[in-house]
């Protein structure tokens, strides 16, 4: 394996111009890493960590550019229209990649055509929890109870089309059960009612659910990923608890505008994957419930296409697909 001491600070990329093939050193100026949400959230945390880790190896500043609005759509549209020169990057996720396009097909971007993959940074399993008064300790018992009481068990979410809404819709679809959705204006309100016992089921990221599960205010019964989370290895997956093949996660990754030179994309892939696998980065990402990925450009491309199709099916089953 080549030592990082000998890693070149610049890479020569061949760019096609009107005058033929022209060599250009990359990077020759600062980069922008665009985030579709306000500072302080999960995607912003990921962006700032990535920016910090690749600034040194690239030899140029990487500036985080927050462009919040419409669930990440504003930022995604902005990057889709940016020059494909490697200087504008985007933190992508399940919402702009699959959920929102299924619910609102008439967007200003095509998630499958307008972006080239760099790498998936993390996979974020969700945690399903019930109120302690509900007589279930695992997914299998939840399914049995739901089939005995169709439509009588309620699950809360941060609103129609939110990720934690669709995670539970996916469970309904995969397990063939009937649960009633109760939307709230944000996850905090849903959590309050879950703790009070006004709704029976709630799902969310690990850092949201665990603080309520540890003192017994909620009972965590399963993680939604295909394998157990390193943060809570004692909690089984839904797949091993009665719904084989169930694997639904949130995720964050880096993409660039379609047509970015291959050499630049591969350079960015190397630097991001190396950076997030540094011990301090792994520790910080694991603390927020993320499993580090660092995939190849080809693997991330395949993943985004599969994730897009997956959420499209869930949105359709939930009756939320737009026209």
PyMOL commands that set and color helices and strands:
alter all, ss='L'
color gray80, all
select helices_A, chain A and resi 4-6+42-58+70-80+94-103+139-148+163-175+187-196+206-214+239-241+262-276+279-287+297-317
alter helices_A, ss='H'
color red, helices_A
select strands_A, chain A and resi 11-17+20-26+31-35+62-66+88-93+115-131+154-157+180-183+201-205+218-223+249-257+290-292
alter strands_A, ss='S'
color yellow, strands_A
deselect
rebuild
show_as cartoon
